[in-house]
Amino acid sequence: MTQPAAATARNVVPNAYRGVAMATVECELDEATLAAHFIGREAYRRTRFIVARAGDQTVILAVHKESDDPLFAPITAVRLLVTAADCAYVVDPESDTAVPTALARSANRHAPGKRGVVVQGRYGHVSFIIDPAPLRVMVREVVPPYPAKLFDQTRRLLDTAEHLPPIELVADIVELEQLALSRTSTGYLLPCRGGGMTVPGAMISYLDEVPPEGDWTLLGCARSRAIHDHFYPDRAATLRQVDTCPIHLATTLPLPPGEARLTKCCLLEEHIETHADTVVVPWGSSFPLVAQGLSLASDLADRRNAELLDRTAGKDPE
């Protein structure tokens, strides 16, 4: 939210907390009274919103000024975005108020059910969120290694992602050991040592070590199969395999309405793909690639959520 327009969408946050001013007033917190109080007073050139407080009551206002050019300019109009009855003021020193996900997390934890939540967070900075409803992104990953890397990367990214909307991550973790047990074998071939997986009663070998040929069941994806066939061409036709590709595992399970999925595939090396409700990043992606994938997944979740709301309201999605 970069301009002081009416807040009509969910997850409304200021473009930057430096555009939010704080004011303590000794008047009623209705729009007419606040307009009489503020109109004509000067406001700083970056001020777009005012959090006005009277005692323990709080409201959120949008302000218009004569101009944004001088250092200070008179306020010409105010609009009440959230009334005192619908607004809460939260002190959460661990919340970075520049990060939309942190704002939504703080709002839902400390003031559930409130339309507007003002958060005084880390560094003493103050910002707000209106109608918090984080977009849900399911992250499909296989383990070991632990922690589940893609989920851990996205979680760490969201701790500092000022450019992303509020997102709720849902861990969708598949245990390789459980996949192995779906096809009993005396020996399993894994792509690499990873997190040191074991299967009771079975011998584990690692493809990257090019072990002596054995009677294996491969726990791997298409790339692992191709590597195996390169080193063991005589066994290519008879190798048993349990597919562990997260994208194949993911797309076999339907997502709840309004959600999107993020997963990975080693067949991708430098680019990202989108398949229906799923965004796929390369295996071993850098943080910038994961951030790009998470951004695409949030856009997808936003579209799916809008379609769900339209259907609920009886509208045809555009």
C-alpha positions, -999 to 999 in steps of 0.1 A, spaced: 0 0 0 19 30 -12 -8 56 -13 -35 66 13 -64 50 -6 -92 30 10 -80 -4 22 -102 -28 3 -79 -58 0 -65 -83 25 -30 -82 38 -28 -44 34 5 -31 47 23 2 42 50 3 15 75 14 42 71 19 79 87 54 76 54 65 60 36 58 92 34 85 118 23 81 155 0 106 172 -14 108 207 -47 127 207 -72 138 233 -104 136 213 -129 111 200 -115 87 174 -143 90 148 -134 103 113 -151 137 116 -134 145 149 -100 133 137 -104 153 105 -111 185 126 -80 177 146 -55 170 118 -66 190 88 -45 221 85 -17 207 106 17 200 89 29 165 82 63 153 71 67 147 33 69 109 36 39 106 59 11 86 43 -6 72 74 -12 81 110 -17 57 139 -37 78 163 -41 68 199 -63 80 227 -57 61 259 -57 24 251 -77 29 219 -61 30 184 -71 38 149 -54 39 115 -58 69 93 -47 77 57 -37 113 51 -36 136 21 -13 166 20 -11 197 -2 21 184 -16 48 158 -11 76 181 -23 84 203 7 97 189 39 64 196 56 30 203 41 -5 209 55 -28 179 58 -59 184 35 -79 153 42 -79 122 64 -97 88 59 -104 64 87 -92 30 75 -98 10 107 -120 21 136 -110 17 173 -134 -12 177 -116 -31 150 -80 -21 158 -54 -34 182 -20 -21 193 6 -48 198 41 -46 213 62 -74 199 100 -66 201 109 -96 181 88 -87 151 105 -69 122 77 -45 111 93 -40 77 85 -76 68 49 -83 59 50 -119 70 63 -108 104 34 -83 107 8 -109 98 24 -135 122 23 -110 151 -12 -99 143 -26 -134 142 -7 -144 173 -15 -114 195 -47 -99 182 -67 -126 163 -99 -114 148 -90 -77 146 -92 -61 112 -63 -37 119 -33 -45 140 -6 -19 147 27 -35 157 55 -19 177 83 -42 169 121 -45 166 141 -13 168 109 3 182 96 7 147 58 9 142 38 -4 112 4 -20 106 -15 -46 87 -52 -46 77 -72 -78 73 -43 -102 78 -48 -134 58 -14 -149 49 -12 -167 16 -5 -204 22 24 -221 3 30 -258 8 67 -267 5 72 -303 -6 106 -317 3 123 -351 10 145 -359 39 172 -367 49 192 -345 50 177 -326 80 164 -300 83 144 -302 51 165 -278 31 140 -261 8 116 -256 37 144 -242 58 155 -219 30 120 -205 25 115 -200 63 147 -181 66 139 -160 35 106 -150 50 123 -137 81 137 -108 60 115 -107 29 103 -71 28 92 -75 -8 69 -105 -4 33 -105 9 24 -122 41 30 -160 36 23 -190 58 45 -219 49 32 -254 53 58 -282 55 50 -312 34 79 -335 42 84 -370 27 107 -395 46 130 -414 22 129 -443 47 91 -446 43 95 -445 5 120 -473 8 97 -494 28 71 -492 0 94 -516 -19 112 -540 3 148 -548 -8 180 -562 7 200 -533 -8 192 -497 -17 211 -473 -39 209 -436 -29 223 -407 -50 246 -396 -22 252 -400 15 230 -369 23 219 -371 59 230 -407 65 198 -425 59 195 -461 71 169 -488 64 167 -516 90 179 -549 76 192 -535 43 225 -525 29 228 -489 17 251 -479 -12 258 -445 -27 258 -438 -64 283 -409 -62 308 -434 -49 303 -457 -79 303 -488 -57 307 -524 -71 276 -535 -89 249 -549 -66 213 -561 -65 198 -527 -57 166 -508 -55 173 -472 -65 159 -445 -43 162 -417 -67 148 -396 -96 153 -395 -134 187 -379 -131 199 -405 -106 186 -432 -130 205 -417 -159 237 -416 -138 232 -452 -128 226 -463 -164 259 -445 -174 280 -464 -149 261 -497 -150 247 -501 -186 243 -538 -182 219 -533 -153 199 -505 -168 170 -526 -179 166 -545 -147 171 -519 -120 143 -515 -96 134 -479 -86 114 -459 -62 109 -425 -76 119 -398 -50 115 -367 -72 96 -341 -51 77 -328 -81 63 -362 -90 55 -369 -54 39 -335 -51 17 -335 -82 0 -367 -72 -16 -350 -42 -43 -324 -47 -38 -291 -29 -64 -275 -7 -83 -247 -26 -65 -213 -25 -31 -227 -19 1 -231 -40 30 -255 -38 67 -250 -40 91 -279 -46 123 -288 -65 137 -310 -92 173 -318 -102 164 -318 -139 162 -281 -136 196 -264 -134 192 -226 -139 155 -219 -144 122 -222 -126 91 -238 -140 54 -236 -130 31 -266 -135 -6 -259 -127 -6 -252 -89 31 -260 -84 63 -239 -87 95 -259 -92 130 -246 -85 163 -264 -93 177 -289 -67 204 -271 -47 190 -236 -56 207 -205 -43 188 -182 -20 180 -158 -49 165 -186 -70 145 -199 -40 133 -163 -33 122 -160 -70 103 -193 -67 87 -183 -35 75 -150 -51 60 -169 -80 43 -194 -56 28 -165 -36 15 -149 -68 0 -183 -77 -16 -187 -42 -30 -152 -45 -47 -160 -78 -60 -193 -66 -73 -176 -34 -90 -149 -54 -106 -175 -76 -118 -194 -45 -133 -162 -31 -150 -155 -64 -165 -189 -65 -177 -186 -29 -193 -153 -38 -209 -168 -68 -188 -150 -94 -170 -164 -124 -132 -160 -122 -118 -137 -149 
